[in-house]
Amino acid sequence: MAIWQGKRSLEVLTLTLQGEKFALEAGRVQEILDLVNVTEVPGGPAFLNGLVNVRGKVVPLADLRLKFEMASTPPTIDTRIVVINVLLDGETTTVGLLADKVHEVTEMNAEVLEDTPRLGMRWRPEFIRCIGKHGGDFIAVLDIDRVFEEGDRGTVAGGTSSVPAQDAA
Amino acid sequence: MTGGGDPTDTFRQEAQELLEQLEQILLDLARSPENAELVDSTFRALHTIKGSGSMFGFDAVAGFTHHVESAFDLVRKGKVAMTAALADIALAGKDHIRNLIERPESADPATGQAILARLEATVGGHGAAPAGPKPTEAGPVAAPTAPTSKWRVQFRLPVDALATGTNPLLLVDELRALGKAVVTPLLDKIPPLEALNATECHIGWDIEVETDKPKSAIEDVFLFVMDEMELKIEPLDAPVPVAAQTAAAPAPAQAAPKAATAAQPAKTATEALKGGGSIRVPAERLDNLMDRVGELVIAQSRLKQIAAASQDSEFKSISEEIERLALELRDTTMGVRMVPIAQLFGRFRRLVHDLAVELGKEITLTTSGEETELDKTVIERLNDPLVHLIRNSIDHGLEPPEQRTAAGKTAQGHIHLSARHTGDKVLISITDDGKGLDRARIRTRAEENGLIAPGAEMSDSELFQVIFQPGFSTAQAVTNLSGRGVGMDVVKRTLDALRGSIDIASTTGKGTEITLRLPLTLAIIDGLLVRIGQGRYVIPLSAVEECVELPPVQENRANGSNFLNIRGDLVPFLRLREMFNAMTPPDKYQKVVVVSSNDMRVGLVVDQVIGDHQTVIKSLSKLHAGVGTFSGATILGDGTVALILEIAHLVARGQRERPMKLAS
């Protein structure tokens, strides 16, 4: 991937979703918050079903577990909201991501950044920017802009009531 | 002030304002070409654009403007008569200048040449050619016919003149260029050394000048500084001195006696040129300020909750004090965002002028209530819909002159724009005295398109709403839009986005009145806080008609007819619990909040009506743009987010669930 060329290493934030560890570019992360009151948006896209108050701003809360077709479990004491900046149609938008657990900010060696393998991944390869090796683990680095791209935002239920509420919070 | 930004941006911004003023002045001038003050204003505006243009490296702008300015210099000197045609050319020139400034790469030099050619043809052999005299050098070029006379010129600049870039020495030099001059400085006003600020100008000048030029040539020297300075020009030969002219007098008052009847627009233009004691702030900063104030109000309401539960009387009184201050601050901040609608109406004069020429119709445009204030964002977003509606009125409402006289009306069509306040709304109406809407044709088209049931009984205002339906074909319809690609449905959508509504009243043969109703501001609304399941939602109070209890009979027929009998009217209602998938058991007594939009009512069934809530509106991100049920969100006193219901959307849903139109 073009952006990574000439970069020796990448700083990432690692977190866990349903027992799987993955990483976000650390530069995109604004802050990490404890879980606060989540307001449900009826009729909104299933994985973007909530709104939270981040320092006086109303910020959409995304549950990537639903996006990646994982099971959704009730929040625990480790649940955090990772506030990140996403590029949406050329505009920076602040979004909160629900994480089962947040680990650390770490450097990954550029040499081990490999292109996405087509097999052996439990989530869709187009959301993964690359795979890095950290300690003994393989960690997927998310292409976060891609996750929120228009075509993948999920069908908006058009305000209808048929979708049963996902127990996001 | 923008502070630190690119200086050329400052120039662009200033030029844009100057060009807007210039447009207004030229339009006035087209109407009353004999008004000398307007000619002077035009000349000054052009001169400023030229001067600052060349200063900031916009050489094409400066070059082009110079020719137009030269032409107006000739007019000003009375060598060429001012005509409406000349004003028209100047308007085209003004458009070209704007192009040169805003999109220099796309501005076509040929357009400029064509305008200059027309200008040349109109001004004739008076040399509007490139070699035309610059205004400040005007004197020496004029023909030496007048006998020499002696003048005493006394002038004194405002103390801050140096800071605004005026150089008194240049003025003195210009006077000396007029003829033999004796210059004496007036040092009487210089303060003692310890009080002297070196950047201030305390010196006055007394100059005796012997010249063959008329007095106006002397006045020309001070053309650009005259408004603020003290200036006395008297003939030394004449036994009776001419009345002194002081700072308060309008600049060209003596040069042009007619100026006593100065037209209002010219005056305001001059005032605006001086800045009028106001400062310019980027709109973005105002938005930030409004955000901060919104947060303050939210934090304050949390404080109030805690104070209410506290026993500490001192704490309570501080909380009350802060509440008062926060609310005052909010009102002041909102006031800052309000701008008079005159700004918007002003732009339409040009539109009407151009359309009248283009369509060969005679049109007068009148306006009222220009001082009505509206949120800046609302004003900006109203521009396109209003352009569209005015265009429509002129294109399809007003008949050609022959038809009008045949119908016993004046040949000149009339468009009236008005704005006024009613409660927390602003009403803007566009009235024409044209032929009115053709009900039969609208109905036929609507029935053909399946927008209304054949033979359905409906009021005029309901029928006219059909025009705003996206499916209402514009091709042969009464409100044909000349294929400009923007339909009335876009107008309607913009109005919806602004939380406004639109009404049409029309009398066949007499004309049409289109009224837009808009909220005063987009930033804050009064809302009714309700609870549905566990979620709290805000309903805009302006849409709420009443709150009633849901009769148990209706309650039990959850899947039966969803109609409520309110004093004989059948009102459809929506069970928001079902729409929002509330999981908790319903409250024992369900409430119905009756809301209305466009004269249609719908009941919203909720668990609990919590109460009045002042709401700072936060828009939803693009990620939720597709959710039509909500117009935005707000933050409640305890820090949770609550969604604001979009009434127009809910009412439309409620009406759809009506099996057929019921006569009420």
Interface residues (C-beta under 8 A of the other chain):
Chain A: V36 N37 T39 E40 V41 P42 G43 G44 P45 L48 L51 V52 N53 G56 K57 V58 V59 P60 A62 L88 D89 E91 T93 T94 V95 F148 R153 V156 G158 G159 S161 V163 P164 A165
Chain B: D291 G294 E295 I298 G535 E578 M579 F580 N581 M583 K618 L620 S621 K622 L623 H624 G626 V627 G628 T629 F630 A633 T634 I635 D638 G639 T640 V641 A642 L643 H649 R653
